[in-house]
């Protein structure tokens, strides 16, 4: 079976339906999706939306 979707595969097949807050923040050159469902309460990068390849190498936008 092939699943064609714009939704992340982890979101489709995830069994953990914990309500988490995701915030989309605009940055210079794209958007960053921040996830605030961590135990420590800090925001972590969940996803980066950009057409600039250099932003994907920027350590500020790493998901950990």
N, C-alpha and C positions, 0 to 999 in steps of 0.2 A: 504494500500500500504506500502510495506517495501522498504526502500532505503538503499542499501549496498554500502557504499562509504568510501574512505579514506579522503575525503574532509569534513571539519567541517560542521555540519548541519546549523550553523549560516551563513556560507559563501554560502551555497546552496540556502537557502530561504531568504537571505538578499535582501531588496529592495534598500538599500543604497549602490550605486555603486561608492562611492567616491574613487578617486585614492589615495591610501595610500602607503607609502614606508615601506616595510617589509625587515628586514635585519636578516640573519641567522648568529649568532655568536657562535663560538665553545668555550665551557667551559670544564673544567676538568670533564669528565664523561658524556658528551652529548652535546646538542646544545640548544640554546635559540633563539626563534624568537622574534625580537623586532619590535614594531610598532611605526612609527613616524608620524602618522596622527592625533596627538592630537592638541588641540588649543594652548597649551603652547609651543609646539614644542619639548618637551622632549620625549625621548624614553621610551616606556612602554613594559613590557613583555606581549607578546601575547600567546606564547606557549612554553612549555618545552618538549624537546625530550631527554629522558634518560632511561636507564635500572636500574639506581640506585634509589631506593625508598627514600633514605634520601634527595636527591636533591629536591624532591617535597615538603618536609617540610621546606626547607631553605627559609627564608623570603626574601632573595635577588631575588628570582625568582617568587614571588607572582605577579599576574597580576594587582595589584592596588597599 
